[in-house]
Amino acid sequence: MANRMWTPNIGGKRHAVVARWNPFTFAGELVVNGVIVKSWGGPRLAKPDINFQIEGHDAFLRNNLMSWDLFVDGEKIPHKQNVS
């Protein structure tokens, strides 16, 4: 599975957000602080954003055709490199 990880600081606390997906089918799951909060079947190309919350803050994953981008309170969060 492909992975992408972010560690946004929300309310003075770092959170671990991980998207894991199959690069062929795009089926995958969203994990926040070790808990699976969403899962989806493939393909999500041109599908809506995946909305969720982190400690009451609005967040969403947006498909960028090759992977995912994370936004919290409308701000794009940089992802961590080389996540396995």
TILORO-853229 format. One line per field, with one value per residue: y, z, x of N, C-alpha, C in turn; residue in three letters. Coordinates in steps of 0.1 Angstrom, whole numbers, plus 5000, padded with zeros to 4 digits. Each point is the difference from the previous one (the first is absolute). Example, Ala and Ser with C-alpha at 12.3 -4.5 7.8 and 13.67 -1.06 7.14 Angstrom:
n.c2 = c(4943|5011)
n.c3 = c(5078|4993)
n.c1 = c(5132|4996)
ca.c2 = c(5012|5011)
ca.c3 = c(5000|5000)
ca.c1 = c(4991|5009)
c.c2 = c(5012|5011)
c.c3 = c(5000|5008)
c.c1 = c(5009|4992)
residuo = c(ALA|SER)
***
This chain:
n.c2 = c(4988|5011|5009|5008|5007|5006|5011|5003|5013|4994|5012|5003|4992|4992|4999|4987|5005|4988|5001|4988|4997|4992|5001|4988|4998|5006|4988|5005|5006|5007|5002|5003|5003|4991|5008|4989|5012|4996|4993|4996|4997|4993|5005|5009|4997|5013|4994|5002|5011|4996|5003|5007|4997|5010|4994|4998|4998|5007|4988|4999|4989|5005|4993|4998|4990|5003|5009|5004|5010|5005|5004|5009|5002|4993|4997|5000|4987|5004|4991|4989|5000|4991|4999|4990)
n.c3 = c(5000|4993|5006|5007|5007|5009|5005|4998|5003|5008|5004|4994|4993|4999|4988|4999|4988|4997|4987|4999|4988|4992|4995|4999|5012|5007|5003|5011|5009|5008|5005|5011|5004|4990|4997|4994|4994|4989|4992|4989|4991|4991|4989|5005|4988|5001|5012|5008|5007|5008|5006|5010|5013|5004|5012|4992|4994|4991|4995|4989|4994|4991|4991|4999|4997|5007|5009|5012|5002|5011|5003|5009|5003|4989|5009|4989|5005|5002|4991|5007|4998|4991|4999|5008)
n.c1 = c(5008|4995|5009|4993|5009|4992|5005|4987|5003|4991|4997|5011|4994|5011|4995|4998|5001|4994|5003|4993|5005|4992|5012|4996|4994|5010|4997|4995|5008|4993|5012|4993|5012|5003|4989|4995|4999|5006|4992|5005|4990|5007|5004|5008|5005|5002|5003|4990|5003|5009|4988|5006|5001|5009|4997|4989|5011|4994|5001|5008|4998|5009|4994|5013|4993|5011|4995|5003|4993|5006|4988|5004|4987|4999|5009|5007|5000|5013|5002|5002|5013|5001|4987|5002)
ca.c2 = c(5012|5013|5007|5014|5003|5014|5001|5014|5004|5005|5002|4998|4985|4994|4988|4992|4997|4992|4995|4988|4996|4992|5009|4995|5001|5012|4996|5003|5003|5011|4997|5012|4996|4986|4995|5001|5008|4999|4991|5001|4990|5007|5011|5013|5011|5010|4999|5011|5000|4991|5010|4994|5010|4997|5009|5010|5009|4994|4995|4992|4995|5002|4992|5008|4990|4990|4997|5009|5012|5002|5013|5002|5014|5007|5001|4988|4996|4993|4986|4995|4993|4987|4993|4986)
ca.c3 = c(5000|5001|5012|5002|5014|5004|5015|5003|5014|5002|5015|5008|5001|4987|4996|4989|4990|4990|4990|4994|4989|4990|4989|4988|5001|5008|5013|5011|5013|5007|5014|5008|5013|5001|4999|4986|5000|4987|4990|4987|4989|4989|4998|5005|4990|4997|5010|5010|5011|5011|5011|5014|5010|5010|5012|4997|4988|4987|4992|4989|4991|4986|4990|4990|4989|5003|5015|5007|5007|5013|5004|5013|5001|4987|4997|4996|5009|4993|5004|5004|4989|5002|5010|4996)
ca.c1 = c(4992|5007|4997|5004|4998|5001|5000|4996|4999|4987|4998|5013|5003|5002|4992|5005|4990|5006|4992|5006|4992|5006|5002|4993|4985|4997|4993|5009|4995|5005|5003|5003|5005|5000|4987|4994|4988|4993|5005|4993|5004|5006|5008|4995|5003|4989|4989|5001|5010|4997|4999|5001|5004|5010|4997|4990|5004|4997|5011|4997|5010|4996|5007|5007|5002|5011|5000|4991|5004|4992|4997|4994|4995|5002|5014|5007|5011|5011|5002|5013|5006|5004|4993|4998)
c.c2 = c(5012|5007|5015|5004|5015|5000|5015|5002|5007|5002|4997|4985|4995|4988|4993|4996|4992|4996|4988|4996|4991|5008|4995|5002|5013|4997|5003|5004|5013|4997|5013|4995|4986|4994|5002|5008|4999|4989|5002|4989|5009|5006|5013|5011|5008|4998|5011|4998|4990|5009|4992|5012|4995|5010|5011|5009|4992|4997|4992|4995|5003|4992|5009|4991|4990|4996|5010|5012|5002|5015|5000|5015|5008|5001|4987|4997|4992|4985|4997|4992|4985|4992|4986|4993)
c.c3 = c(5000|5012|4998|5014|5002|5016|5003|5015|5002|5015|5008|5000|4985|4998|4989|4991|4988|4990|4994|4989|4991|4987|4987|5001|5007|5012|5011|5013|5006|5015|5007|5014|5003|4999|4986|5001|4988|4992|4987|4991|4988|4990|5005|4991|4998|5010|5010|5010|5011|5012|5013|5009|5008|5011|4997|4989|4987|4992|4988|4992|4986|4991|4990|4988|5003|5014|5006|5006|5012|5002|5013|5001|4987|4996|4996|5009|4992|5005|5004|4988|5004|5011|4995|5008)
c.c1 = c(5009|4995|5004|4996|5002|5000|4996|5000|4987|4997|5013|5004|5002|4991|5006|4988|5007|4989|5007|4991|5007|5002|4993|4985|4996|4991|5009|4993|5008|5002|5004|5004|4998|4986|4995|4987|4992|5007|4992|5005|5005|4989|4994|5003|4987|4988|5002|5011|4995|5001|5001|5004|5011|4998|4991|5004|4997|5012|4994|5012|4995|5009|5008|5004|5010|5000|4989|5006|4990|4998|4993|4996|5004|5015|5007|5012|5010|5001|5014|5005|5004|4993|4998|4990)
residuo = c(MET|ALA|ASN|ARG|MET|TRP|THR|PRO|ASN|ILE|GLY|GLY|LYS|ARG|HIS|ALA|VAL|VAL|ALA|ARG|TRP|ASN|PRO|PHE|THR|PHE|ALA|GLY|GLU|LEU|VAL|VAL|ASN|GLY|VAL|ILE|VAL|LYS|SER|TRP|GLY|GLY|PRO|ARG|LEU|ALA|LYS|PRO|ASP|ILE|ASN|PHE|GLN|ILE|GLU|GLY|HIS|ASP|ALA|PHE|LEU|ARG|ASN|ASN|LEU|MET|SER|TRP|ASP|LEU|PHE|VAL|ASP|GLY|GLU|LYS|ILE|PRO|HIS|LYS|GLN|ASN|VAL|SER)
***
